[in-house]
Amino acid sequence: CRNWFEVGRTECIREFGISYSGIEEKGFLLPVIGVNVSYKVSAKYEDVVQIITRVSSYNGLRLNFHYEVRRKEDNVLLVEGETKHCWTTKEMKPVSLKKHWPELHETIKKLAKED
């Protein structure tokens, strides 16, 4: 499940118009500070899954992603969860994206409202 969430989060971040490595190059990190997972139905080996990821909340400092992992064949919900993150510097000090990267802040804010 951890890998599924990472894949979903990576793709969602691309919707911000930047890769995660691009975020790191700008001097920021987005470490996981909390995880909530609910397993609904077991996946079987070789099941093809679809990971639906969205920004569930954002306040400029903290960012939460919501995930649904569904079996592609029949759209059955296998796993649902959320990861909680905090924007930090590379030294792991919390940082306000609104203040230090306003363009990305506005992009994320807009995507969070669309959901």
Backbone as numpy.savetxt, mean C-alpha at the origin, in Angstrom:
# Nx Ny Nz CAx CAy CAz Cx Cy Cz
0.88 -14.37 2.30 0.05 -13.18 2.30 0.93 -11.91 2.30
2.04 -11.94 3.03 2.94 -10.79 3.07 3.40 -10.41 1.66
3.77 -11.43 0.88 4.22 -11.15 -0.49 3.10 -10.57 -1.34
1.89 -11.07 -1.18 0.76 -10.54 -1.94 0.55 -9.07 -1.60
0.62 -8.73 -0.33 0.43 -7.33 0.06 1.55 -6.46 -0.50
2.77 -6.96 -0.49 3.90 -6.20 -1.05 3.71 -5.95 -2.54
3.28 -6.96 -3.26 3.03 -6.80 -4.70 1.92 -5.77 -4.92
0.83 -5.90 -4.20 -0.28 -4.95 -4.34 0.14 -3.53 -4.00
0.91 -3.38 -2.95 1.36 -2.05 -2.52 2.31 -1.44 -3.55
3.21 -2.25 -4.09 4.14 -1.77 -5.11 3.39 -1.25 -6.33
2.38 -1.98 -6.77 1.59 -1.55 -7.92 0.78 -0.30 -7.60
0.24 -0.22 -6.41 -0.52 0.96 -6.00 0.38 2.19 -5.96
1.59 2.04 -5.46 2.54 3.16 -5.42 2.86 3.64 -6.82
2.91 2.72 -7.78 3.15 3.13 -9.17 2.04 4.06 -9.66
0.82 3.89 -9.13 -0.28 4.80 -9.48 -0.01 6.22 -8.98
0.89 6.36 -8.01 1.27 7.70 -7.54 2.14 8.41 -8.57
2.62 7.65 -9.57 3.48 8.23 -10.59 4.96 8.09 -10.29
5.28 7.19 -9.36 6.69 6.97 -8.98 6.83 5.54 -8.48
8.02 4.98 -8.62 8.29 3.65 -8.09 8.75 3.78 -6.63
8.72 2.65 -5.91 9.21 2.71 -4.54 10.69 3.07 -4.51
11.46 2.56 -5.48 12.88 2.92 -5.51 13.05 4.41 -5.78
12.14 5.00 -6.55 12.17 6.44 -6.78 11.90 7.22 -5.50
11.03 6.69 -4.66 10.76 7.31 -3.36 12.03 7.27 -2.50
12.70 6.10 -2.49 13.94 5.98 -1.72 15.02 6.92 -2.25
15.09 7.08 -3.57 16.08 7.99 -4.15 15.85 9.44 -3.70
14.61 9.78 -3.41 14.29 11.12 -2.91 14.59 11.26 -1.42
14.99 10.16 -0.77 15.36 10.22 0.65 14.26 9.83 1.61
13.19 9.21 1.11 12.07 8.83 1.97 11.91 7.32 2.02
11.32 6.84 3.11 10.96 5.44 3.28 9.50 5.38 3.71
8.90 4.22 3.53 7.51 4.02 3.94 7.40 2.68 4.68
8.03 2.59 5.85 8.05 1.30 6.56 6.66 0.89 7.05
6.47 -0.42 7.12 5.25 -0.99 7.68 5.31 -0.85 9.20
4.26 -0.27 9.78 4.20 -0.14 11.24 3.05 -0.92 11.85
2.25 -1.55 11.00 1.15 -2.38 11.50 0.53 -3.18 10.37
0.02 -4.37 10.73 -0.62 -5.25 9.76 -1.86 -5.86 10.39
-2.92 -5.91 9.61 -4.15 -6.58 10.03 -4.56 -7.49 8.88
-4.71 -8.79 9.16 -5.02 -9.76 8.12 -6.18 -10.64 8.56
-7.08 -10.88 7.62 -8.19 -11.80 7.88 -8.22 -12.82 6.75
-7.96 -14.08 7.10 -7.96 -15.16 6.11 -9.39 -15.68 5.99
-9.90 -15.70 4.77 -11.29 -16.08 4.54 -11.41 -17.51 4.02
-10.66 -17.82 2.94 -10.70 -19.13 2.28 -9.27 -19.47 1.89
-8.92 -20.72 2.01 -7.56 -21.14 1.64 -7.36 -21.08 0.13
-6.19 -20.58 -0.25 -5.78 -20.67 -1.65 -5.18 -22.05 -1.85
-5.29 -22.53 -3.06 -4.71 -23.83 -3.40 -3.46 -23.57 -4.25
-2.54 -24.49 -4.21 -1.33 -24.38 -5.02 -1.71 -24.16 -6.47
-1.05 -23.24 -7.11 -1.26 -22.85 -8.50 -2.52 -22.03 -8.74
-3.27 -21.64 -7.70 -4.36 -20.69 -7.89 -3.79 -19.38 -8.42
-4.44 -18.80 -9.39 -4.07 -17.47 -9.87 -4.92 -16.49 -9.05
-4.24 -15.50 -8.47 -4.96 -14.55 -7.62 -4.89 -13.14 -8.20
-5.86 -12.35 -7.81 -5.91 -10.93 -8.15 -5.80 -10.17 -6.84
-4.92 -9.17 -6.81 -4.72 -8.36 -5.61 -5.28 -6.97 -5.87
-6.29 -6.61 -5.12 -6.92 -5.29 -5.26 -6.43 -4.45 -4.09
-5.75 -3.36 -4.40 -5.14 -2.52 -3.36 -5.59 -1.09 -3.54
-5.89 -0.44 -2.42 -6.26 0.97 -2.47 -5.74 1.67 -1.21
-5.62 2.98 -1.31 -5.26 3.78 -0.14 -6.53 3.92 0.69
-6.51 3.44 1.91 -7.72 3.50 2.74 -7.74 4.73 3.64
-6.56 5.26 3.97 -6.51 6.52 4.71 -5.13 7.15 4.55
-5.12 8.46 4.64 -3.87 9.20 4.46 -4.02 10.56 5.12
-3.00 10.96 5.90 -3.06 12.27 6.55 -1.79 13.10 6.36
-0.94 12.71 5.42 0.29 13.45 5.19 1.50 12.83 5.87
1.26 12.10 6.95 2.32 11.42 7.70 2.11 9.90 7.66
0.89 9.49 7.92 0.54 8.07 7.94 -0.28 7.71 6.70
-0.04 6.50 6.21 -0.69 6.02 5.01 -1.08 4.57 5.23
-2.35 4.25 4.97 -2.83 2.88 5.12 -3.29 2.35 3.78
-2.95 1.09 3.52 -3.41 0.41 2.32 -4.38 -0.70 2.71
-5.43 -0.86 1.94 -6.39 -1.95 2.13 -6.22 -2.93 0.97
-6.27 -4.23 1.28 -6.04 -5.27 0.28 -7.18 -6.27 0.27
-7.51 -6.72 -0.93 -8.36 -7.88 -1.12 -7.60 -8.80 -2.07
-7.44 -10.04 -1.66 -6.81 -11.04 -2.52 -7.93 -12.00 -2.91
-8.19 -12.08 -4.21 -9.28 -12.90 -4.74 -8.73 -13.94 -5.71
-9.35 -15.11 -5.68 -9.01 -16.13 -6.67 -9.59 -15.65 -8.00
-8.76 -15.57 -8.99 -9.17 -15.01 -10.28 -10.26 -15.84 -10.96
-10.18 -17.14 -10.84 -11.12 -18.04 -11.52 -12.58 -17.77 -11.14
-12.84 -17.55 -9.85 -14.24 -17.41 -9.40 -14.48 -16.16 -8.55
-13.47 -15.31 -8.43 -13.57 -14.05 -7.68 -13.84 -14.23 -6.18
-13.56 -15.40 -5.64 -13.76 -15.66 -4.21 -12.71 -14.90 -3.41
-13.15 -14.22 -2.35 -12.25 -13.49 -1.47 -11.47 -14.49 -0.61
-10.15 -14.47 -0.75 -9.28 -15.37 0.01 -8.73 -14.70 1.25
-8.26 -13.47 1.09 -7.63 -12.73 2.18 -8.03 -11.27 2.08
-8.25 -10.66 3.23 -8.50 -9.21 3.29 -7.60 -8.65 4.38
-7.07 -7.46 4.16 -6.21 -6.91 5.19 -5.85 -5.46 4.96
-5.03 -4.98 5.87 -4.59 -3.59 5.82 -3.17 -3.52 6.36
-2.36 -2.66 5.74 -1.05 -2.36 6.31 -1.01 -0.88 6.62
-0.34 -0.56 7.72 -0.20 0.81 8.17 1.25 1.23 8.01
1.45 2.46 7.54 2.78 2.96 7.23 2.94 4.38 7.74
4.20 4.77 7.89 4.53 6.14 8.28 5.67 6.61 7.38
5.51 7.78 6.77 6.60 8.34 5.97 7.76 8.71 6.89
8.97 8.30 6.49 10.15 8.62 7.29 11.29 9.04 6.37
12.30 9.62 7.00 13.57 9.85 6.31 14.32 8.53 6.32
15.46 8.48 5.65 16.28 7.26 5.67 16.81 6.96 7.06
16.81 7.97 7.92 17.25 7.79 9.31 16.08 7.33 10.19
14.95 7.02 9.56 13.73 6.53 10.24 13.06 7.58 11.12
13.23 8.84 10.81 12.55 9.91 11.53 11.27 10.24 10.77
10.10 10.26 11.46 8.84 10.59 10.78 8.93 11.94 10.08
8.30 12.01 8.91 8.36 13.23 8.12 7.00 13.49 7.48
6.62 14.76 7.43 5.37 15.17 6.78 5.60 15.28 5.28
4.91 14.46 4.54 5.04 14.51 3.09 4.48 15.83 2.55
3.45 16.32 3.21 2.83 17.59 2.78 3.87 18.71 2.76
4.74 18.71 3.74 5.75 19.76 3.85 6.97 19.49 2.95
7.41 18.23 2.87 8.67 17.91 2.21 8.54 17.42 0.77
7.34 17.04 0.35 7.11 16.60 -1.03 5.65 16.86 -1.38
5.28 18.13 -1.50 3.87 18.50 -1.68 3.22 17.91 -2.93
3.97 17.72 -4.00 3.38 17.15 -5.22 2.90 15.72 -4.99
3.72 14.91 -4.36 3.32 13.54 -4.07 2.20 13.53 -3.04
2.27 14.40 -2.07 1.21 14.50 -1.06 -0.14 14.73 -1.74
-0.21 15.67 -2.67 -1.48 15.98 -3.36 -1.96 14.80 -4.20
-1.05 14.09 -4.84 -1.41 12.92 -5.63 -2.04 11.85 -4.75
-1.41 11.55 -3.62 -1.92 10.51 -2.72 -3.26 10.94 -2.12
-3.35 12.19 -1.74 -4.59 12.72 -1.16 -5.75 12.53 -2.15
-5.49 12.84 -3.40 -6.53 12.70 -4.44 -6.93 11.23 -4.60
-5.95 10.32 -4.67 -6.25 8.90 -4.81 -7.01 8.37 -3.60
-6.68 8.83 -2.42 -7.37 8.38 -1.20 -8.83 8.81 -1.22
-9.11 10.00 -1.77 -10.49 10.49 -1.82 -11.31 9.77 -2.88
-10.66 9.31 -3.93 -11.38 8.63 -5.02 -11.95 7.30 -4.57
-11.39 6.70 -3.53 -11.86 5.38 -3.06 -13.03 5.49 -2.18
